[in-house]
Amino acid sequence: MNFEELRHAQISSLDTLAGDYEAMVRNWGFSTELTGDVITPLQGSGWSGQAAEAAAQSITNIRNEIDAAFEEASGIAKALRDAHTEIAGARSDLEAAIRSATDQKMTVDSGGSVHWPAATGPEKNDPEYATSYRNKATAVAEAIAKALARASEADAAAATALAADTGSDRTAFNKKPLGGAAEQEAKQAVDLMRLGDKASPTQIQQLEALLKAHSGDRGFATAFYTSLGPEGFLKVYGSMAEYSGYYGSEATKKILTAMQADLGLTLATATNGDKQPHLTEEWQAGLRKAGATQYRLLPEQLQGGNPYGYQILSNILRTGTYDPHFLNPIVEHMTQLSAENPGRWEDAVSKGGVPIAEAFFLGKDGSGMNPLSGALEGLGHSPAAATKFFHDPATVYNEDGTVKATGQLNTYLKQLTGAGVNSILQDFQPDHGPHFTAAPQEALALGHALEAATTGRPYDVTDGPMPVHTTEMSAVMKEVTDRFGNTDGPGLLKKGGLFENMDSSFGHMMASYMGDVQTAVDHNNHALPLNGAAASLDQGAVQKLLGALGRNPDAYGTIAQAQQAYTTAYLQDIMSHKDRYGELFGEAITNASRPGGEVAGILTAVATDEVYNQKQQEMAAYNKSVDDKVGWAKQVWTATAGKAFGEIPGADKVLAVPTDSIFKLIADGYHIDTYATDFAADSYNNGRNAAAGAAEAAIKEAATGKGLDQVYLETLATTAANGTKQGLADGVVLTRAINA
C-alpha cells in the first residue's frame, strides 16, 4: 500500500463491512430455526422407514453446512475487524507524521517524500540549516515508512486470512475458520516459514496462529514438516528465530516464544508412530543428519558462528509429549556427540573465539549453548521415552546419525552425572562465562528427565493419581539412588553442589517410592506395601540420599508429607485388617510406624541443622514447603491405602477419604522451630513428639465407629507413637554418624 492509497483509503467502508459481518454472527438464528421449525416437529411425528432415514441424513447435512457457514462468517468478521483496526491505526500514524512535517514548516508530496523550505536571508550562510532540516525530514520519512509498512502488512494479512477463511471449495462452506483442509493450512504455514529472516512481525504472528490452531492435527503436522524437510525446516526456522529473536521487538519475541512451543507440539503430533499419518523413518533419519550439521543462518556480518541443527532444534523439544521411537534416537545421538567432544556446542556458535551473546532458539530464556538441556526437557515431558532412554540397551550412532550398533550397554546416567571437568552437560552462558563441569540449567533438565523416567508422568504434573511403577521404572530409580546415595553423590546434591538443581525432582521421586524407601530403611521389614514393582533400594544409599535432600526446603517438604502420609495410610490399613494379624497385631503397629520414624529422624535432623547453621530466615522456607506439599500427602495416601479401603466390605467412609486434620498434623509435625533457648533438646523433642502425635492420630481416626475399648485404643495409639519414636531416634543417630 503506497502513500496515496493509505491517505485516501475508504476505511469507513471496511468498518461498515466488518460491522455487518459481526452483526450477522451476533444475530445468527439459522441453527435455532432449523431445530425449532424442522427437527423438533419431525422427531415428534413418529415418521420412520427408509424415507425418514434419508430425510434425517439430509437434515444433518444441512445442519453441518449451517454450522460451517457460522464458522466461516465468524472468521471473515474477525479478519475484517483486524484489518480495519490495523489500517485505521496506520492511517492515524501517517496523519501524525504529516502534521509533524507541517508543524516544522516542511511539506510532504503525493509520493510521500518530505521537503523543507529553501534557505533565505541569513539562513543561506548557516551551515547547520540544511543539517537540521535533513534530520527532521529523515525522522518524518521514517514515521511515514513505518505507517505504510503497517498498512501493507495488515492488507496482506487480511488477504491471506480471507482466502483461508473462505477456502477453495465453491460448493460448501468452510468448517475451519482459519482455512480449508489440513494440508492447505499446512501449505500456507510452510510458505510463511520459508520466509525465514525475511518474515515480518505480522507474518510471524500469522504463522503462529496457524500452528496454534493445528498443532494437534496429524494431517497438518505431517504435511508441514514433510514439505519443509528436516534440513529445510532447521535452516529457515533458525534464521527466523536468530534474526527476529535478536533484532525484533519485545512483542515479536513473545510471539516467537509461543511459536516455538507450538512447533514442539506440532512435531510431537507429526512423530506419533501409533497414528496415521506421521513422518517417515527417512525424515527422522534426515533430522539426525541435519542435527549433526552446522548451518550459516544469516549473512556474514550478522552471523554469530554456525550452530548445529540440534542447537536450532533444542528449544522446540521442550514442549510436547514425544513417541520414544522418535525422541530417543535424537537424545542418544546428541548425548554421544557431546561425549565425543563436550565443547563442540560452544565452538559452533563462536565467532572469532567469542560465543554469540544470544541465540533465541538455544537454552531457556535465550541463554546457554548446549542442546541437551532442551532434549532432556523433552524426556521430562515424555515419561515412556525417558524410562527407555535410561533403562533399555543403547543404540550407537555414527556422526551423521546412521545406526552403528544396537544392544549396547546403557551408561547414559553415568555419563550425564559425571562430576569432573569436561562434562557433557557443560555449557556457556554469556552473563556467567563457561561451565566446564555440569551447568545449572542442564542439571535441572536432567532432574526433570529422571523424574519422568522413574515416576511415569511428566515432571510438571504433580497432582492426580501416581502411576504404578513398572519393573523398568523401578530399575532406573535404583540406579539413580545408588549413584547419588554413594561416594560423591550426596555432596553433589547439597547446597553449592553441581547437581543441587535436581533436588526438587529427587524429592518427588523419593515421595513416589516411599514404600520402597521405608522398606530400605527398615531393612528386615518386607511387609510394607509398594506402588508396583519393587525397586530393591540399598539401605545405606537411601539413608545418605535422604540426608542430602533434607537440606533442601522443597525436597524436604515433599518427602516429609509423603513419609507421614504413607505411614498414616499403612497404620489405618492394619487397623482395618486387624483379624489378619492375630496376636501379632501390636507388633504390626510398631513395625508399620518405625521405618517412617527413621525417615522423619533423618529429615528433621539435617533440616534443623541446616537452618540453625545457615540462617534463621530459612526456617520459613522449610515450613512453607511442608504446607505447600500437602498434595503429595494425599497422593501417597491414595496410592498406599486408598484403593485397598475401597475393597473392604463395609469399610468406613472416613477411611476412603481421610480428614484434613490428619494432613494438618502431618504438616505441623514437620515444622521447624529453632528459636528455643535449649535448641538441641527442644528441636529434637518437638520433632519427636509431633511425628509420634501424627501416628497416634492415624490410629484413633481409623478406629472411629469401631466400638473399641478406650484403654485398648490408647494402648494401640501409644504403640504406634513409640514405634515412631524408636525409628526417629535411630534416624537422628544415623544422621550424626553420616555427618561426623
N, C-alpha and C positions, 0 to 999 in steps of 0.2 A: 504494500500500500504506500503510494507516494504522498508528497506534501499536500497537493491539491485534493486528492481523493479523501484523505483524512479530514482536511479542513472543511470540506463541503459534503461529507457523507451524511445521508439521511438516517441518523442514529435513532430518531424518534420512531421511524418505521420498524426498525429492528426491535425496539422496545414494545411497540404495539403487537408485533407478531409473537414475541416471547410471551407477552401477557395473554394473548388469545389461547396459546397452547397451554399455558398454566391454568387458565380458567377452565379449559376443556378437561384437563386432568382432575382439577378440584371437583368439577361437577359431573364426573363420569357416572353415568347411570345405566349403561347398556347391560352390564352384568346383572344388576338388580332387576332390570326389566325382563331379561331373558328368564331369570329364575321365577319371578312372580307371575309373568304372563304365559309362560310356556312350560317350564319344567315342573313346577308345583302342580298345576292343573293336570298335566299328563300323568304324573305319578299317582294322583288320586283317582284317575279314570278307570283303573283296572285293566287297561288295554294290555294285551300280551300276544305272543306269537312272533313269527319271523318279521313281519312288517313293523311291529313295535320295536323289536331289537334294532332293525335298520334305522328307524327314526331316532332311537336313542343314540346310536352312533353318530348320526348326522348332527344331532343337537350338541353332543360332546365336542365334535369338530368345530362347530360354530362357537361354542364357549371358549375353546382354546384360541380361536382366532381373535375373539373379543379381548381375551386376556393379553394376547400378544400385541394387539393394537394399543392397549393401555400402556404396556411397557414401552413400545416404540414412541408413543406420544410423550410419555414421561421423559424419555431420553432426548427427544427433539427439544422439548421445553427447556431442559437443563442446558443443552448445548447452545440454544439461542440466548438464554439468560446470561450464561457465562460470557458469550461473545459480546453481548451488549455491555456488560459490566466492564470488560477489559477495553473495548474500543471507546466507550464513553470516557473511561479513565485516561486513555491515550490522548483523546481529543482535549481533555482538560489540561493534560501535561503540555500539549502543543500550544494551546492558547496562553498558558502561563509563560512559556518560552517567548512567544511573540510579544506579550506585554512587557516582559523583561527587556527585550530589544527596544521597544518603543520608549520605555522609561529612560533608557540610556542613550536616546537620540539615534538609534540605529534602525534600519529597515530590513524587512525580510521579503524577498521577491517570490514570485509564483512557483519557483522551483525549490524554495526553502533555503536559498543562500542568504547569508547575512552580510549587510553592507553598513559601513559607518560614514559619516559626513566628511567631505574633504576639508582639510585644514584651511583656515582663513586668518588673515591678520597675523598677530603674534604667534599663533599656533603653528604657522609654517616653519618657524625656527625652533620649535620644541621637539627635541629628539624622542621624548617619551610619549608624544601624542599618538603616533602610529602603534607603538608597542602596547600602550594602554588599551586602545580600542581593539587591537588584534586579540588580546587576551579576553576582553569582554565578548567579542564576536565568537571566539572559539567556545567559550562556555555556553553561549546561546545555541550555537550549532550542535554541540554535543547533546544538549537537552532536547533539541528538535529530533536528532537522530534516535535518541532513546525512545521518544514518543512514537516515532514511525516504526521502530523495531517492535515495540509493544503491540502496536496495532496490527502489524503484519503477522506476528506470531499468533495473535488472537484470531485473525482471519483464517490463517492456515489450520489452526487447531479446530476451529468451528467447521471448516470444510471437511476435515478428516472425520470429526465426530459425527457430523450429519450423514456422511457417506456410510460410516459404520452403523449408525443407528437405523438407517432405513434399509441397509443390507442390499443384496444383489438380486433377491428373489422378487420378481414383479407379480407373482401370483399369490403371495401370502404376506402377512405382517411378520415383523421380526420379534422373536420371543426373547432375545437378549438385547437390552438397551445399549450395550457397548458394541454391538455388531452382529454379524451373521454366524456362520458355523465356526467351530473352534479353530479350524485350520485357517480360515480367513482372518480371524482375530490374530492368530499367531503370525501370519504374513505381515500384518500391519506392525506388530511388535518387532519383528525381525528387521523391517525397513527402518524403524526408529533406532534400534540398537546399532545397526550398521553405520549410523552417522558418527558413532564414536565420539571423539573430542570435538566434532563439529556440531553436536546436538545443542540446541538452545535450551534454556531452562524450561520453557513451555513444552518442548518436545520430550524432555526428560520426565516432566510431570505426566505427560500423556502416556509415555511408556510405562511408568509406574502404575498408572490407573489400570492399564490392560493387564499387567502382571498380577496386581492385587485381585482383580475380578476373576482371573482364570488360573490362579496358582494351583488349585486343586483339580483342574480339568485335565485328564490324561491326554486327550486329543490335542489340546492347546500346548501343553507342556512338551509333549514328544515332538510335535511339529516345530515348535520354537527352537529347541536345541538341535534337532536334526538339521534344520535349514541353515543354522549358523555353523554347525560343525564344532567339534571341541576346540580346535585351534582358533578358528574364526571367532568363536564366542569370547575366548580369553583375550584375544587381541583387541577387539572392539570395546568390550566392557572395560578392559584395563585402561585403554586410552580415555574413555569417557570418565571413568572414576578418578584417574590421576589428574586429568585436566580440570574437570568441573569440580572435583573434590578439593583441589588446591586453589584454583583461581576463582571458583564460583562464589556466590553469595551464601550467607548462612541458610537462607531458605532453600537454596539448591542443594546444599549439603544434607539438609534434613530429608529432602526428597530422595537423594541418593542412598541415605541410610535405610529408609523404608524400602526402596527398590532392591537393595542388597539382600534384605531379609526375604522379600518376595521371590527373588531369584533362587534363594535357597529352597523355599517351599516348592517352587516350580520344578527345580532339579530333583527334589525328593520324589515328587509325583511322577516325573518322567523316568525315574530309575527303579520304580517299584516293579520287580520282576514277576510278582504274583498276579498282576493285572495287565490287560492289553488296552491300548498299545503302550510300549515302553521303548526306551533307547536300546539299540542293538549292542551285542558284545563288541563289535568293531568300534562303535562310537566310544564305548567305555575304555577300550584299549587305547584308542586315539587320545583320550583325555589324559591317560597316564603318560603317554609320549609327550604330549603338549605340556604337561606339568613339569617335566624334567628339562624343558627347553626355555632358553632366555629370549625375551622379546624387547625390541625397541618400540615403545608405545607412542612417543611424541618426537617432534623434530629435535635435532641435536641440542639446540640452545635451551630447550625446556626439559629434556630428558634427564632424569636423575638415576643413572645406571640402567641396567637391563634386567628387570625382575623375571624370575622363573614363573612359569604358568601356575605352579602350585601357590606361589605367593599371591597371584591375582585371584585364585580360587578360594583362598583361605577363609575370608570373612563370610563368603556365601555359605560355606559348610556349617557355620554357626547356627543356622536356622533350618529346621526340618527334621523329620524322623526318617532315617535312611535305611534302605534294604542292605543287609550285610554283604550281599553279593556285589553291590556297587561300592559301598563305602570302605570295606575292609581292604581291598586291594590298593585303594588310594592311600589309606593311612599306613599300610605296611610299606608300600613303595616310598612314601615320604619319610618314614622312620629310617629305612635303610639308606636312603640318600643322605640323611642327616648323620647317621653313624659313620658313613664313609668320609664325610667332610663336614663337621659341625659348623664351620664358618662360612659355608657356601652361601647361605641366605643373606648374610650381611654383605659379603663380597659382591653379590649380584646387583645390589641396589646402591653400590658405591660409585661415585664419580670423582676421579682424582684422589681416591683414598678416603673420601668423606661420604658417609651414607646420606641419602636424601633426608631432608628434615621431616617429611611426612609423606606417607603413601596411603591414600584413602582406603584401598582395598586390603590393607595389612593391619593386623593387630586390633585390639579393642580401642576404640576412640582414636584410631589413626596412629597408634604407637606400636613399635615392635616390628621385627623383620622375619621372625621365624613362623612359617605357615603351620607348624604343628599345633600352635595354640588354637587355630580355627578348626583343624582336623580333630583334635581331642574334644573340643566343644561339640563337634558333630557326633562323636561317640557318646558324649554326655547326654545327648537328646535321643540316642538310638540304643536302648539297652541290649537288644539282641545282638547288634553289631559289636557293642563294647564287650560283652561276655565272650563272644567268639574271638575277638582280637586278642584278649589276654589269656584265653584258655586253649584254643584249638591249635593244632600244628601250624607252623608258619609256612607261607609261600615266599620264596625268594625271587626277586625281580631283577632283570638287567637294568642298566641305566635308562634305556628307552621304554621301560615299563612292560616289556615282554617277560613271560614267565621263564625263570631259570631253573628252579627246583621246587618241589612240593613236599609236604610231610616233614618239614624240618622242625628242630627243637624250638619251642617258643620261649624266647628270652626277652620279650619286649618290656616286661615290668622291670627287670634288672637293668636294661639299657636306659629306660626312661628315668629311673630313680638313682642313677649314678651321682655321687656327691662330689666328685672331683672336678677339676677344670676340664675343659673341652667337652662339656656336657652336650648331649644332643638337644637339650632344652635351653641352651644358651640363647641370648638374644641381645639386640642393640636397641636401646630407647634413646632417641635424640636428646631428651632432657636429663638423662641419667648416665649415659655412657654405656659401654659394653658390659655384659654379664657373661663371663666365660664359664661360670657354673650355672646351674638351673636358674632361670629368671622367674620372678614372682608371677607374672601372668601365665606363663607356661605351667608352673606348679599348680596354680588354681585350676587350669583347664584339665590337667592330669587328674586332680582330685575329682572333678566332675565326671570324667570318663570312668574312673574306678568305682564311683558311687553307682553309676548306671549299671556297670558290669556286675556288681555284687547284689544290688537291691532289686534289679529287674524293672526299674522305672526311671524316667528321665530325672536328672538331678534336681531340676527346679519344680518337680511335682512332689510336694511334701505333705499332701493330705490324701484322704481316701484309704481304702484297704491296701495293705502291703502284699505284694505278690509272694507266692510260696517259692522258697528257694529251690532251685534245681541243683543237681549234682555239680554242674559246670559253674554256676554262680558261687556255690559254697567252696569249690576248689580255688577260685580266684580269691575269695575272702581269706582263705587260709594262707595263700601265698602272700597276700598283702600284709596280713598280721605277722607272719614270720619275718617279712622284710623290715617292717617298721617297729617290731617289738624286740629286735635283737641288734647287737653290735651298735652301729651308729644311728640306727633308725629312730629311737626315741628323741635323741638330740636334734635330729633334722626337723622334728615337728614342734619343738619348743620355740618360744619366742626368740626371734632372730635366726632360727634355723632355715635352711634353704627351702624346705617344704612346709613351712608353717601355714601357708595359704591353703593347704589341703585339710586343715584341722576340722573345719565345719563339715566337709564331706565325710571325713572319718567319723565324726560324731554321729552322723546319720547312719553310716554303715554299722557302727557298734550298736546303735539302737535297734536297727533292723535284725541284728543277730544276737539280741540279748539272751535268748535261751542258750545259744552256743557259748556266749561269753560267760554266763554263770556256770554252765557245765564245765568249762575250762578252769575257772577259778576254784570251784569245789570239785577237785579232780576225781573223787570217788563217787560222786552223785550222778548216776546215769538215768534218774527218773525225771529229770527236768524236761518239760515239753519244748519242742523245737518247731520252727516255722518252715517245714520242708526238710530237704536233705541235710544231714549233719555236716558241719564244717570241720569238726575234729580239731579245734584250735588248740595251740600249745599253751599250757598254763602260764609259764614264765613270760612268753611273748605277750599274752593278753594283759597280764598284770603290769608289765612295763609300758605297754601301749596306753593303758588307762592312766598310768602315772603321768605320761606326757600330755595326753589330751585333757586331763583335768586342769591343766594350766591355761587352757583357752576358754574364755567365758561361753562362747557359742557352743562348742563341743560339750563342755561341762553341763550346760542346761539340757541339751538333747539327751545325753546319756543318763543323767540323773533322773529325768522324767521317765525315760524308758525303763530303767532299772526298777524303780519303785512300782511302776505300773505292772511290770512283769511279775514281780513278787506278789503284789496285791492280787492279781488275777489268778496266780497259781495257788495261793492260800485259799481263795474263795472256791476254786475248783476242788481242792481237797475237802473243804467243808461240805461241798455238795455231793461228794462220793465217800462219805465217812465210813460206810459199811465195807468199802473195799480194803481198808487198812486194818480193821480189827483192833487188836491190842497195840499195834504199831502206829495208831493214829497220832499220838503225841509226838513220836519221833518224826513222822511225816511232816508235821507242822514245823518242827525245828529244822529239818533238812531243807524245807522249802524257803525258810527265811534266812538261813545262814549265808548262802552264797550272795544273796542280794546285799546283805550287811557288809560283806567283804568288799564288794564293788563300791558301796557307799563309803566305806572307810578309806579306800584309796582315793576316790574323787574328792571327798571332803578334806582329807589331809593335804593333798597337793594344792587344791584351790585355796584353802585357808592360808597355806604357806606362801602362795603366790601373791595374794592380796596383802598379807602382813609385811612381806619383804619388799614389795614393789611400791605400791602407793594406795592409800586408803580409798581413793575415788574408784578404784577398780571393783570395790565391793558392790557398788550399784550395778555395774555391768554384769557381774555374775548373777546377782539376784534378779535382774530384769530378764536375763536369758532364761532362767528357770521358769519364770512366769510366762514368757513368750512361747516356750516349747511344750505347753500343755497338750497341744495337738498330738505330739508324739506319744504321750502317755495313753491317750485314748486309742491310738492306732495299735500300739503294742498290746494293750489290754484286750482289744478285739481279736488280734491275731493269736493271742495266747489262750484265752478262755472264753471269749465272747461266743465263738462258734459252738464250743462244747456245751455251754449252758443252754443254747437253743435246742440241743438234742436231748436234754434231760426231761423226762416226763414230769409235769407239774412243777418245774423249776420256777422259783420266784422271779417276777418281772424285774425286781431290783438287781438281780444278778446279770440280767441281759444288758441293762444299761446302768452302770454304776453311778452313784450320785456325785454331784460336783464336789461335795465335801471331801470325798476320797482324793480327788485330784488336787484340791486345795491343800490337803495335808501333805501330799507328795511335794508340792511346790514349797510349802513352808518348811518342810523337813530339810530342804537343801539350801535354804537361805543362809548366807554367811554373815556373821557379826564379829568384827574384830575390834570393837570399841571397849570390850570388857577389860577391867583392870588386870585380872589374872588371865591374860589372853590364852595361854596354852590350855589351862584346865577348863575354862569356861567354853572355849571354842569346841574342844573335844566333847564336853558334856552336852552342849547344845545339839551338835550333830548326832551324837549317840542317842539322846532322848527323843529327838524328832523322828529319826529313822525308826526307832522302836515303836514310837507312837503311831506311825503310819501302819506298821504291821498289826498292831493291836486293833486299830480301826478297821482294817480289812477283815479280820476275824469277826468282829462284832457286827459289821454290816452284813456279812454273809449269813450270820445267824438270825437275822431279822425274820420273825414269823415262824421260827423253827420250834419254839417252845422249850428251848434248852434251859437246864437248871442254871441259875445265875452264877453260882460258885464254880460250876463246871466250865461255864463260858469264860469267866475271868481267868481260870487256870489255863485254858487254851490260848487266850489272848496274851497272857504272860509268857507262855511257852514260845509263841511267835516272836514276842519282843525280845526275849532272851536269846533266841537263835540269831536275831538281827544284831544284837549287841555283841555276841560272840564273833560273828563274821566281821563286824565293823572293827573290833579290836584287832583281829588278825590282819585286816587291810591296812590299818594305821601302822602296825609293827612292820609289815612288809614294805610300806612306803618309806619308812625311815631307813630300812635296810638298803633299799634301792638308791636312795638319795645320799647315803652315807659316803 
